[in-house]
């Protein structure tokens, strides 16, 4: 399979990164949602929080790799039949919102841990704090992080729903361009 985009579909790197990012997001959300089933201070709860931090920072690293691939892989394969211009613009805004989400959320998490004076684990490494300890700032950042996290459910859900609508309703190649194989 070609790593560059073609006139019919995305290249293998773009496809792989797209689905890897989805799996990472599912894991990040699963870790933070599942922690609520375990008592505060328990090893499992703390482990899920640590994995949430590390996988979230993994998203932060990979989003920049994904952006580099997006620019290096060539022109985006066109949707056939072509959608109306308003749909193309709306899709562009959705992609911009998704990329902003993928960058802002891990950064907010890192800032929150920093302001809370907590360690920032990243797969055996200890990342530096981005700001000094400040409980009020940590509380504010945590609230923003959680609110945007809720918005993320809607962004990802709308993105998936749009792909399915294009595939089953409009019967165009939007989804097929990004499917593996």
C-alpha positions in Angstrom: 0.0 0.0 0.0 1.2 3.5 -0.9 2.2 5.7 2.1 1.2 8.8 0.0 -2.4 9.8 -0.8 -3.7 8.9 -4.2 -6.6 10.3 -6.2 -8.8 7.6 -4.7 -7.8 7.2 -1.1 -5.5 8.3 1.8 -2.1 6.8 2.0 -1.2 4.0 4.5 0.5 6.4 7.0 -2.5 8.7 7.1 -4.9 5.8 7.5 -2.8 4.2 10.2 -2.4 7.4 12.2 -6.1 8.1 11.9 -7.1 4.8 13.4 -4.2 4.8 15.9 -5.4 8.2 17.2 -8.9 6.8 17.6 -7.7 3.8 19.6 -5.6 6.1 21.8 -8.6 8.4 22.4 -10.7 5.5 23.3 -8.0 4.3 25.7 -7.6 7.8 27.3 -11.3 8.2 27.8 -11.7 4.6 29.1 -8.9 5.1 31.7 -10.5 8.2 33.1 -14.1 6.9 33.0 -13.2 3.5 34.5 -11.2 4.9 37.4 -14.6 6.0 39.0 -15.4 2.3 39.6 -12.5 2.0 42.1 -12.0 3.5 45.5 -10.0 6.6 45.9 -6.3 5.9 46.6 -6.6 2.3 45.3 -3.7 1.0 43.2 -6.0 0.3 40.2 -7.6 3.8 40.3 -4.1 5.4 40.5 -2.9 3.2 37.7 -5.8 4.2 35.5 -5.1 7.8 36.1 -1.4 7.4 35.3 -2.3 5.6 32.1 -4.7 8.4 31.3 -1.9 10.9 31.7 0.6 8.9 29.6 -1.8 8.0 26.8 -3.0 11.6 26.7 0.6 12.8 26.3 1.0 10.1 23.6 -1.9 11.8 21.7 0.0 15.1 22.1 3.1 13.6 20.5 1.3 11.8 17.8 -0.9 14.7 16.7 2.2 16.5 15.5 3.4 13.4 13.7 0.0 13.1 12.1 0.1 16.8 11.0 3.5 16.2 9.4 2.2 13.2 7.6 -0.9 15.1 6.5 1.3 17.7 4.8 3.9 15.2 3.4 1.3 12.7 2.1 0.1 15.0 -0.7 -3.3 16.3 -1.7 -6.4 15.0 0.1 -8.2 12.5 -2.1 -11.4 14.1 -3.4 -14.9 13.1 -2.3 -16.8 11.5 -5.2 -19.4 12.6 -6.0 -18.3 16.0 -4.8 -20.4 17.4 -1.9 -21.8 21.0 -1.8 -19.3 23.7 -0.9 -21.0 24.3 2.5 -20.3 20.7 3.4 -16.7 20.9 2.5 -16.3 24.1 4.6 -18.1 22.4 7.5 -15.8 19.4 7.2 -12.8 21.7 7.3 -14.1 23.4 10.4 -14.7 20.0 12.0 -11.2 18.8 11.2 -9.8 22.1 12.6 -11.8 21.6 15.8 -10.6 18.0 16.1 -6.9 19.0 15.7 -7.4 21.8 18.2 -8.9 19.3 20.6 -6.1 16.8 20.1 -3.5 19.5 20.9 -5.4 21.4 23.7 -6.5 18.5 25.8 -3.1 16.9 26.5 -1.6 20.4 27.0 -4.3 21.3 29.5 -3.7 18.0 31.3 0.0 18.7 31.5 -0.6 22.2 32.7 -3.1 20.9 35.3 -0.7 18.3 36.7 2.1 21.0 36.7 -0.1 23.5 38.6 -1.1 20.8 41.0 2.5 20.1 41.8 2.1 16.5 40.7 4.6 14.4 38.7 4.0 14.2 34.9 4.8 10.6 33.9 5.4 9.6 30.3 6.3 5.9 29.8 9.2 5.8 32.3 10.2 9.5 31.9 9.3 12.3 34.2 8.3 15.4 32.2 9.1 18.9 33.5 6.4 21.1 35.0 5.2 23.8 32.6 4.1 26.1 35.4 4.7 26.4 39.1 2.4 24.9 41.7 -0.7 26.9 42.1 -3.8 25.2 43.5 -6.3 27.8 42.2 -4.8 27.6 38.7 -4.8 23.8 38.9 -8.5 23.7 39.8 -9.4 26.1 37.0 -7.4 24.2 34.4 -8.9 20.9 35.6 -12.4 22.3 35.1 -11.6 23.5 31.6 -9.9 20.2 30.8 -13.0 18.3 31.9 -15.4 20.6 30.0 -13.4 20.3 26.8 -13.2 16.5 27.4 -17.0 16.4 27.3 -17.0 18.4 24.1 -14.6 15.9 22.7 -17.2 13.1 22.9 -19.5 15.2 20.7 -16.7 16.1 18.2 -15.6 12.5 17.7 -19.3 11.4 17.6 -20.2 14.0 15.0 -17.1 13.1 13.0 -18.1 9.4 13.0 -21.8 10.1 12.3 -20.8 12.3 9.3 -18.6 9.6 7.9 -21.5 7.1 8.3 -24.0 9.5 6.8 -21.8 10.0 3.8 -21.3 6.3 3.4 -24.8 5.0 3.8 -26.9 8.1 3.1 -25.0 10.0 0.4 -23.2 6.9 -0.9 -20.0 8.7 -1.6 -16.4 7.6 -1.0 -15.8 9.7 2.2 -15.4 6.7 4.5 -13.9 4.3 2.0 -11.0 6.7 1.5 -9.9 6.2 5.1 -10.6 2.5 5.6 -7.6 0.2 5.9 -7.0 -2.4 3.2 
